[in-house]
Amino acid sequence: MRIISGKYKGHQLVSFQADHIRPTTDRVKETLFNKIQGFVEEAKVLDLFSGTGNLGLEAISRGASEVTFVEKSKKSIAILEKNLAKLKISEPYRVVQKDVLSFLKSYEGAPFDLIFIDPPFTEEMAHDVMLAVSQSKVFHAQTLMMIESGRREKIVDDYSPLTRYDVREFGDKFLSFFQRKSE
C-alpha cells in the first residue's frame, strides 16, 4: 500500500499481517480519488471502518483540512497510528475508537464534506451502514459519500435523502457514490 498523490506521494504505508483487514486496492483508490479530485482540498473528511487509514491518509496527502478516522479494532488503530507516525502527520486528524454504527447514531458535530465507507465484506453490512448514514447528522447538502461493497451484498440506489449517482465495478466489489438528492 502506498500514497498515490499529493504531499506524501509514493510513500509506502506500514506493511502488516492481519486477517481482519482488507485494504482498498490502489486501483480502487485511484478511481475513487480521480472521481472526487476537485472536492478533496480543504475538505472535512470522515473515514468509516478506517482500518489502516489508507483512504483518510490519501485525503490528508491531497490537502484535506481534517480527517476523522473511525475504527473499533485496536489492532487496526495500532497500524493506523504507525502510518501516521511514519508519515510524520501530527494533524489535522482525529482517531475515534468506536463501532461505526454507534458513532453514526450518536454523532452531533459539524457535518463532513467527504465520507469514505469501507465496511468488512465478511459481515455484509453495506446496506445497514447506508441506512445508518442516511439517518445520521454526518452529512450536509453537498457531502459526497463513497462505499465499497461486495458483489453479494445488498445495496440499493436510494437511502432517502441520499441517492446513488455513480457505481464502479472491480471484480467482486463495487464502489458506489452517494449524495443528497436535489430538492
Residue pairs with C-beta under 8 A, 6 or more apart in sequence:
1 12
1 13
1 15
1 23
1 26
1 52
1 54
2 10
2 11
2 12
2 13
2 26
3 9
3 10
3 11
3 13
3 57
3 58
3 61
3 87
4 26
4 29
4 30
4 33
4 58
5 33
5 58
5 61
5 62
6 58
6 60
6 61
6 62
6 63
7 60
7 61
7 62
7 63
8 57
8 60
8 61
8 87
9 61
11 86
11 87
13 52
13 53
13 54
13 57
13 83
13 86
14 52
14 79
14 82
14 83
14 86
16 52
16 79
18 75
18 76
18 79
20 73
20 75
20 76
20 120
21 51
21 52
21 75
21 76
21 79
22 51
22 120
22 121
23 51
23 52
23 54
24 32
24 54
24 55
24 118
24 148
25 170
27 170
28 148
28 170
28 173
28 175
29 54
29 55
29 58
31 168
31 170
31 175
32 55
32 116
32 146
32 175
33 40
33 58
33 62
35 146
35 166
35 168
35 177
36 114
36 144
36 146
37 62
39 113
39 114
39 144
40 59
40 62
40 63
40 64
40 114
41 62
41 63
41 64
42 63
42 64
42 65
43 59
43 64
43 65
43 112
43 113
43 114
44 64
44 65
44 66
44 110
44 111
44 112
44 113
44 114
45 56
45 59
45 64
45 66
45 67
45 68
45 112
45 113
45 114
45 115
45 116
46 67
46 68
46 70
46 112
46 114
46 115
46 116
46 138
47 53
47 55
47 56
47 59
47 67
47 68
47 69
47 70
47 116
48 70
48 100
48 103
48 104
48 115
48 116
48 117
48 118
48 119
48 129
49 70
49 71
49 100
49 117
49 118
49 119
49 120
50 56
50 69
50 70
50 71
50 76
50 80
50 116
50 118
51 71
51 73
51 76
51 79
51 80
51 118
52 76
52 79
52 80
52 83
53 69
53 79
53 80
53 83
53 84
55 116
55 118
56 64
56 67
56 68
56 69
56 93
56 116
57 67
57 83
57 84
57 87
57 89
59 67
59 114
59 116
60 67
60 89
60 92
60 93
64 92
64 114
65 92
66 92
66 93
66 94
67 92
67 93
67 94
68 93
68 94
68 96
68 112
69 80
69 93
69 94
69 95
69 96
70 96
70 98
70 100
70 103
71 77
71 80
71 95
71 96
71 97
72 97
72 98
72 99
72 100
74 97
77 95
77 97
80 95
81 95
84 93
96 103
100 119
100 129
100 132
101 128
101 129
101 132
104 129
104 132
104 133
104 135
104 136
104 138
105 132
105 135
105 136
107 136
107 137
107 138
108 137
109 137
111 137
111 138
111 139
111 140
111 143
112 138
112 139
112 140
112 143
113 140
113 142
113 143
113 144
114 143
114 144
114 145
114 146
115 133
115 138
115 139
115 143
115 144
115 145
115 146
116 145
116 146
117 126
117 129
117 130
117 133
117 145
117 146
117 147
117 148
118 147
118 148
119 125
119 126
119 129
119 147
119 148
119 149
121 149
121 150
121 153
121 173
124 150
124 152
124 153
124 154
125 153
126 147
126 148
126 149
126 150
126 153
126 154
126 155
127 153
127 154
127 155
127 156
129 147
130 147
130 155
130 156
130 159
130 162
130 178
131 159
133 139
133 145
133 159
133 162
134 159
134 160
134 161
134 162
139 145
139 162
139 180
140 180
141 180
142 179
142 180
143 179
143 180
144 177
144 178
144 179
145 162
145 177
145 178
145 179
146 175
146 176
146 177
146 178
147 155
147 175
147 176
147 178
148 173
148 174
148 175
149 155
149 173
149 174
149 176
150 172
150 173
150 174
151 172
151 173
151 174
155 164
155 174
155 176
156 164
157 163
157 164
158 164
159 178
160 181
161 180
161 181
162 178
162 179
162 180
162 181
163 178
163 179
163 180
163 181
164 176
164 177
164 178
165 177
165 178
165 179
166 176
166 177
167 174
167 175
167 176
167 177
168 174
168 175
